[in-house]
Amino acid sequence: MIMSQSDAITDNDLDFFLTVISMFCEYNHTMHYSDRVFADITDNPGRTKRIILKLAEEGYIKAVPHTNLPYRFTIDMTPKGTEFQKEGGYACKKRKDRNKDIRTSIKRFIRDLTAALLGAFANHLFGLIE
C-alpha cells in the first residue's frame, strides 16, 4: 500500500490522484474505472471515493458513479483538469497563493509606511506654520 491510512485529504493526495488519472486517461482510451486504476495504490476505497468526489466537485475530472458497485466510478479528465495538472496542480497553486499573499503584504506595508511618512511630514509642516 502506498497511500497513508489518514482520513485527512491533503493537496499532495489530490495532486497524486490527479496525476494518476491524467496519465491513465492519456495512455488508455477505453473506459476508466476508479477501482481498477487505484486497486494497487490504495486499500482504502472510502478515502479514494472522497478524493475522486473532491476532484470532480472542483471540475478537474468527470466521475460517474456505478449503479451497483458503491466505490466504482467511470472517470475521465476534463480540459480544466488537464490544464491544471500540466500547470503543476495543487502544489503550484498553493505556491502561487503564498507568493500572492507575500506581494499583498509588501504592498500593504509600503502603503502604510507612505501614509505614516506623509502624516509625519504634514504634522511637521503644520508645526512650522504655527
N, C-alpha and C positions, 0 to 999 in steps of 0.2 A: 504494500500500500504506500503510495506517495503522499497523498493529501493527509493533513492532520485531522484528528477527531474533534477539534474545537468547533463549537457551534457558530462562532462569530465569523462572518464573511468579510474578508479583507480585500483591499484593492489588488493585492497580489493574486488572490484566488480568482477574482474576476478577470484579471489580465491573463492568467494561466488558462482558464476555461475558454476565454475568447480566442486566444491564440490556437488552442487545440481545435476548436470548432472551425476557425478560419482555415487552418491547414487541411483539416479533414474535408471541408466543403470544396476547397480549391482543387484537391487532387482526386476526389471521389465524387463523381457526378451522378450517383444513384441516390436513393432515399437515405437520409441521415437520421439514425435513431440514437437518441441520447444514451440509452442503456448500453448500446454496443460501442459507442465512441468512448465512453468513460468506464467501461467494465473493468479494465485492468489498471485504471488510475486511482479509483476510489472505491471503498466498500461501504460508503455512507450515502445511499440513494436519496435520503431525505435532504441532506445538505446539497447534493448535486441538483436536486429539483429546485431548491431555493435559489441557488446561483443561476440556474437556467432561467427561472422566472424573473429574477432581477435583471439579467441581461436583456430579456425580451421586453420587460417593462420600460427599460431605457431606450429601446428601439434598435439595439445593436444586432439582435438576431430575431428570427421568427421561430416561435416554438408552439407547435400544435400538440396538445395532449392526446395521448392514445386513449381510446374509449374503454378498453379492457384492462390495460396494464397501467397502474397508477403512477409509476415512475418513468414511463416511456414517453418521450416527445419526438415528434418529427421536427428536426431543427434545420435551419438554413441561415446563412449570413444575409444581412441587409446591406445595401450600399453604404448606409451610415456606419454600420459596424465594421465593414471592410476598411473604410477611410479612417475611422477612429483607431483601429488596430494598427494600420500602417503608419499612423502618426505617433505611435508609441503607447497608446492605450491609457489606462488609468494612472500609471506611474508618471507618464509625461504630463497628463492633465493636472495631477497633484503638484508637480514641479512648476508648471506654468502658473497655477493658482498661487503658490507660495511666492514666486517671483513677482506676481502682480501685487500681492499684499505688501511686499517689501517696497516696491515702487510707490504704492499708495502711501505708505508710512513715511517715506522720504519726502514726498510731495507735501504731505500734511505738516511735517516738521519744518520744511522750508517756508511754507505759507505762514505758520505760527511765528517763526523766527522773524520773518519780514514784518509781520504785523506788530510784533513786540518792538523791533527796532524803529519802525515808523512812529509808534506811540511814544517811545522814549525821546525820539528826535523832536516830535511835536511838543511834548511836555517841556523839553529844554528850550525850544524857541519861545513858547509862551512865557516861560520863566524869565527870559531875557527881555521880553517886551514890557513886563510889569516893572 
